[in-house]
């Protein structure tokens, strides 16, 4: 039974499809309100893997109400830094704080209580569960499950997923699966969302739709977004500020225009200085 029918004879999904959709339709969405407005600050963050220093004395500040881009060549330490900021990894040295609270000591599952949610580079949905159930899993595991149905309804509505709430997540298009991941992060009511390569594998139309979603989350809810992506057109279009890593170090920070014209950034990406490139 455990191997052939781990969900029981009918299965959780089939049971809910028969019993719950009518109940869900009556739930009034709860306005999504970010948890807090304090900045997240990381200072002198170092992470080593054996002889490799993945992040080397990095400083970064992530603010609610701002979309911050984090870019750099492959292997520059972007995902490692995001993993430390979200509690997946602990730095070997340095500090990560929010409102004077030391986040390094928190277990990863408590970062949502500090107003921080994230998605991963590889899609991590439950493919055999419905869209609703995927978002429900996050809602029930945060805030003690309080107001979960209303938070779920609001997150689905915000991401345009209400019409496919009962669809099995694994059957969705790549772009729709990415939206479900963002809804799952949003249902936790964060003030900061970290997105690791959300546009990876998307076509231009899907990327443009994602761009609109990020802008509306930021403008309508004041949610701060830390965005890691190799799509520089997306980064330049939606980010107010950009931090650039190379070989584990921060080499530049500023507006998109300032970063584009920074000689250190040009050299990191092209292997040449601005003067030589001209």
C-alpha positions as CSV (number, residue, x, y, z in Angstrom):
1,X,0.0,0.0,0.0
2,X,2.8,2.4,0.9
3,X,4.4,2.0,-2.5
4,X,1.4,1.6,-4.8
5,X,-1.2,4.0,-3.1
6,X,0.8,6.3,-0.8
7,X,-2.2,8.8,-0.8
8,X,-4.8,6.1,0.1
9,X,-7.3,4.3,-2.2
10,X,-8.8,7.6,-3.4
11,X,-5.9,10.0,-2.8
12,X,-5.9,13.3,-1.1
13,X,-6.2,15.2,-4.4
14,X,-9.3,13.3,-5.6
15,X,-11.0,13.6,-2.1
16,X,-10.5,17.4,-2.1
17,X,-11.6,17.7,-5.7
18,X,-14.9,16.0,-4.8
19,X,-15.5,17.8,-1.4
20,X,-13.9,21.2,-1.3
21,X,-14.1,23.3,-4.4
22,X,-17.6,24.5,-3.5
23,X,-16.4,25.6,-0.1
24,X,-13.3,27.4,-1.5
25,X,-15.4,29.5,-3.9
26,X,-17.2,31.0,-0.9
27,X,-14.0,32.2,0.8
28,X,-13.4,36.0,0.7
29,X,-9.8,36.9,-0.2
30,X,-7.9,38.5,2.6
31,X,-5.9,41.5,1.6
32,X,-2.2,40.6,1.4
33,X,-0.3,42.9,3.7
34,X,3.5,42.6,4.1
35,X,4.7,41.6,7.5
36,X,7.1,44.5,8.2
37,X,9.0,47.4,6.7
38,X,12.5,46.9,8.1
39,X,15.5,46.5,5.9
40,X,17.5,43.3,5.7
41,X,21.2,43.9,6.2
42,X,24.1,41.5,5.6
43,X,27.6,42.6,6.6
44,X,30.9,40.9,5.8
45,X,29.3,37.7,4.8
46,X,31.7,34.8,4.1
47,X,30.9,31.3,3.0
48,X,33.5,28.7,2.1
49,X,33.1,25.2,0.6
50,X,36.4,23.5,1.3
51,X,39.0,25.6,-0.5
52,X,36.4,27.6,-2.5
53,X,35.3,30.9,-1.0
54,X,31.8,31.3,-2.5
55,X,31.0,34.7,-0.9
56,X,33.9,36.8,0.2
57,X,33.2,39.7,2.7
58,X,29.9,40.7,1.0
59,X,27.7,43.5,2.2
60,X,24.1,43.9,0.9
61,X,20.9,45.7,2.0
62,X,17.5,44.5,0.8
63,X,14.7,47.0,1.4
64,X,10.9,46.6,1.3
65,X,9.4,48.7,-1.5
66,X,12.4,48.2,-3.8
67,X,13.3,45.7,-6.5
68,X,17.0,44.8,-6.2
69,X,18.8,42.9,-8.9
70,X,21.7,40.6,-8.0
71,X,23.8,39.7,-11.1
72,X,27.2,38.3,-12.0
73,X,28.8,35.7,-14.2
74,X,28.2,32.0,-13.6
75,X,29.9,30.9,-10.4
76,X,30.0,34.4,-8.9
77,X,28.2,33.4,-5.7
78,X,24.7,34.8,-6.4
79,X,22.7,31.7,-5.3
80,X,25.0,31.1,-2.4
81,X,24.4,34.6,-1.1
82,X,20.6,34.2,-1.5
83,X,20.7,30.9,0.3
84,X,22.4,32.6,3.2
85,X,20.0,35.6,3.2
86,X,17.0,33.1,3.3
87,X,18.4,30.7,5.9
88,X,19.2,27.8,3.6
89,X,22.9,28.2,4.4
90,X,24.6,29.7,7.4
91,X,27.6,32.0,6.7
92,X,31.0,31.0,8.1
93,X,31.4,34.6,9.3
94,X,29.6,38.0,9.1
95,X,26.1,39.0,10.2
96,X,22.6,39.1,8.8
97,X,20.1,41.2,10.7
98,X,16.6,42.7,10.4
99,X,15.4,45.3,12.8
100,X,18.3,44.3,15.1
101,X,17.3,40.7,15.1
102,X,20.1,38.2,14.4
103,X,18.7,36.0,11.6
104,X,21.7,33.7,11.4
105,X,20.6,31.9,14.5
106,X,17.1,31.2,13.1
107,X,16.3,27.8,11.5
108,X,15.3,28.2,7.8
109,X,11.6,27.5,8.4
110,X,11.3,30.6,10.7
111,X,12.5,33.0,8.1
112,X,8.9,33.4,6.9
113,X,8.1,34.8,10.3
114,X,10.7,37.4,9.7
115,X,8.8,38.4,6.6
116,X,11.1,36.6,4.1
117,X,9.9,34.2,1.4
118,X,11.7,32.7,-1.7
119,X,11.5,30.6,-4.8
120,X,14.2,28.4,-6.1
121,X,16.0,28.1,-9.5
122,X,14.6,24.6,-10.0
123,X,10.8,24.4,-9.7
124,X,9.9,22.7,-6.5
125,X,6.2,22.3,-6.7
126,X,4.3,19.1,-5.6
127,X,3.5,18.0,-9.2
128,X,0.7,15.5,-8.3
129,X,-1.2,18.0,-6.2
130,X,-3.4,20.8,-7.4
131,X,-2.4,24.5,-7.7
132,X,-4.6,25.2,-4.7
133,X,-3.0,22.4,-2.6
134,X,0.5,23.7,-3.4
135,X,-0.3,27.2,-2.2
136,X,-2.3,25.7,0.7
137,X,0.8,23.8,1.9
138,X,2.7,27.1,2.4
139,X,-0.3,28.8,3.9
140,X,-0.9,26.1,6.6
141,X,2.8,26.0,7.5
142,X,3.1,29.8,8.2
143,X,1.4,32.0,10.7
144,X,0.0,29.0,12.5
145,X,-2.4,28.5,9.6
146,X,-4.4,31.6,10.6
147,X,-6.6,32.9,7.8
148,X,-5.2,30.3,5.5
149,X,-8.2,30.0,3.1
150,X,-8.5,33.8,2.7
151,X,-4.7,34.2,2.2
152,X,-4.8,31.4,-0.4
153,X,-7.7,33.0,-2.3
154,X,-5.9,36.4,-2.3
155,X,-2.6,34.9,-3.5
156,X,-4.3,32.9,-6.3
157,X,-6.2,36.0,-7.4
158,X,-3.1,38.2,-7.3
159,X,-1.2,35.8,-9.6
160,X,-4.2,35.1,-11.9
161,X,-4.5,31.5,-10.9
162,X,-8.0,31.3,-9.5
163,X,-9.4,29.7,-12.7
164,X,-6.9,26.9,-12.6
165,X,-6.8,26.3,-8.9
166,X,-8.0,22.7,-9.2
167,X,-5.6,21.9,-12.0
168,X,-2.8,19.4,-11.2
169,X,0.4,21.5,-10.9
170,X,2.6,19.1,-12.9
171,X,0.4,19.5,-16.0
172,X,0.8,23.3,-16.2
173,X,3.1,25.2,-18.6
174,X,6.5,26.3,-17.4
175,X,5.4,29.9,-17.0
176,X,2.3,28.9,-15.0
177,X,4.3,26.7,-12.7
178,X,6.5,29.7,-12.0
179,X,3.5,31.8,-11.1
180,X,2.3,29.0,-8.7
181,X,5.7,29.2,-7.0
182,X,5.4,33.0,-6.6
183,X,1.9,32.5,-5.2
184,X,3.2,30.0,-2.7
185,X,5.8,32.6,-1.6
186,X,3.2,35.4,-1.5
187,X,0.7,33.5,0.6
188,X,3.1,33.7,3.5
189,X,2.5,37.5,3.5
190,X,6.2,38.5,3.2
191,X,7.6,42.0,3.0
192,X,10.6,40.6,1.1
193,X,10.5,37.9,-1.7
194,X,13.7,36.4,-3.1
195,X,13.4,35.0,-6.6
196,X,16.2,32.8,-8.0
197,X,16.2,32.8,-11.8
198,X,12.4,33.1,-12.1
199,X,12.7,33.7,-15.9
200,X,14.9,30.7,-16.6
201,X,13.4,28.6,-19.4
202,X,10.7,31.2,-20.2
203,X,10.0,32.6,-23.6
204,X,9.9,36.4,-24.2
205,X,6.1,36.5,-23.7
206,X,6.2,34.7,-20.4
207,X,9.1,36.9,-19.3
208,X,7.2,40.0,-20.1
209,X,4.2,38.7,-18.1
210,X,6.5,38.0,-15.2
211,X,7.9,41.5,-15.4
212,X,4.4,42.9,-15.0
213,X,3.7,40.6,-12.0
214,X,6.8,41.8,-10.2
215,X,6.1,45.4,-10.8
216,X,2.5,45.1,-9.5
217,X,3.6,43.2,-6.4
218,X,6.1,45.9,-5.7
219,X,3.9,48.9,-6.5
220,X,0.6,47.6,-5.0
221,X,1.9,45.8,-1.9
222,X,5.2,47.5,-1.3
223,X,7.0,44.1,-1.2
224,X,10.7,44.2,-1.7
225,X,12.1,41.8,-4.3
226,X,15.6,40.4,-4.5
227,X,15.9,39.2,-8.1
228,X,18.6,36.9,-9.4
229,X,18.5,36.3,-13.1
230,X,20.7,36.1,-16.2
231,X,18.1,37.9,-18.3
232,X,19.7,41.4,-18.1
233,X,16.9,42.9,-20.1
234,X,14.5,41.8,-17.3
235,X,16.9,43.1,-14.6
236,X,17.4,46.5,-16.2
237,X,13.7,46.9,-16.9
238,X,12.3,46.2,-13.3
239,X,15.2,46.9,-10.9
240,X,15.7,50.2,-9.2
241,X,19.2,49.1,-7.9
242,X,21.6,46.4,-8.9
243,X,24.4,44.6,-7.0
244,X,27.0,42.8,-9.0
245,X,29.1,39.8,-7.7
246,X,32.2,38.4,-9.3
247,X,34.3,35.5,-7.9
248,X,32.4,35.8,-4.6
249,X,33.0,39.6,-4.1
250,X,30.8,42.5,-4.6
251,X,32.3,44.6,-7.4
252,X,29.6,47.2,-8.1
253,X,26.3,48.6,-6.8
254,X,24.0,51.3,-8.2
255,X,21.3,52.1,-10.6
256,X,21.0,50.0,-13.8
257,X,22.7,52.8,-15.8
258,X,25.6,53.2,-13.3
259,X,26.2,49.4,-13.3
260,X,26.1,49.1,-17.1
261,X,28.9,51.7,-17.3
262,X,31.0,50.4,-14.5
263,X,34.4,49.3,-15.8
264,X,34.7,46.5,-13.3
265,X,31.3,45.1,-14.4
266,X,32.3,45.3,-18.1
267,X,35.5,43.6,-17.4
268,X,33.8,40.8,-15.4
269,X,31.3,40.1,-18.2
270,X,33.5,40.8,-21.3
271,X,37.0,40.3,-20.0
272,X,37.9,43.8,-21.0
273,X,37.7,47.4,-19.7
274,X,35.3,50.0,-21.1
275,X,38.2,51.8,-22.9
276,X,39.4,48.6,-24.5
277,X,35.8,47.6,-25.5
278,X,35.4,50.9,-27.3
